[in-house]
Amino acid sequence: MISKESIGIHAGMVWTILNDGDKWDFADLKRTTSLKNNELCAALGWLAREDKIGLEESQDGLLVYLKDI
């Protein structure tokens, strides 16, 4: 079951991965975190709402990276 608490935990997992400074493909993030699509999308939404990530479309799909704050 998805909850605010689990979304926050998943957002923390994603933030930790993105903290390496690279741009990550959505599929690679999904594979690395083992999150389901809806869990990863909710975590990315959380981080986007907090203005912590940037999103970039590429020919291969969506790239996600941590913004410089």
C-alpha positions in Angstrom: 0.0 0.0 0.0 1.3 3.4 -0.9 1.2 6.1 1.8 2.8 9.6 2.4 5.3 7.9 4.6 6.3 5.3 2.0 6.5 8.0 -0.7 8.8 10.0 1.6 11.0 7.0 2.2 11.2 6.2 -1.5 12.0 9.9 -2.3 14.9 9.6 0.1 16.1 6.5 -1.7 15.9 8.2 -5.0 17.6 11.3 -3.7 20.5 9.2 -2.3 21.0 7.6 -5.8 20.8 10.9 -7.6 23.4 12.4 -5.2 26.1 10.9 -7.3 25.8 13.9 -9.7 24.8 11.9 -12.8 21.7 12.1 -14.9 19.7 8.9 -14.4 17.4 7.3 -16.9 13.9 6.4 -15.5 14.4 2.7 -16.3 17.8 2.7 -14.6 16.3 4.3 -11.5 13.5 1.8 -11.5 16.0 -1.1 -11.8 18.3 0.2 -9.1 15.6 1.1 -6.6 13.4 -2.0 -7.3 10.4 0.4 -7.0 7.2 -0.2 -9.0 6.3 2.5 -11.6 3.7 4.1 -9.3 6.1 4.2 -6.4 9.0 5.7 -8.4 6.6 8.3 -10.0 5.3 9.3 -6.6 8.8 9.7 -5.2 9.9 11.8 -8.2 6.8 13.9 -7.8 7.7 14.5 -4.2 11.2 15.5 -5.1 10.0 17.7 -8.0 7.5 19.4 -5.7 10.3 20.2 -3.3 12.3 21.5 -6.4 15.2 19.1 -5.7 15.3 17.4 -9.1 15.5 18.4 -12.7 13.8 16.4 -15.4 15.0 16.3 -19.0 13.5 14.4 -22.0 15.9 12.6 -24.2 15.5 10.3 -27.2 15.8 7.3 -24.9 13.3 8.6 -22.4 13.2 10.7 -19.2 16.5 11.7 -17.5 16.4 12.7 -13.8 19.1 14.6 -11.9 19.6 16.4 -8.6 19.5 20.1 -8.9 22.2 22.3 -7.5 20.7 24.0 -4.5 
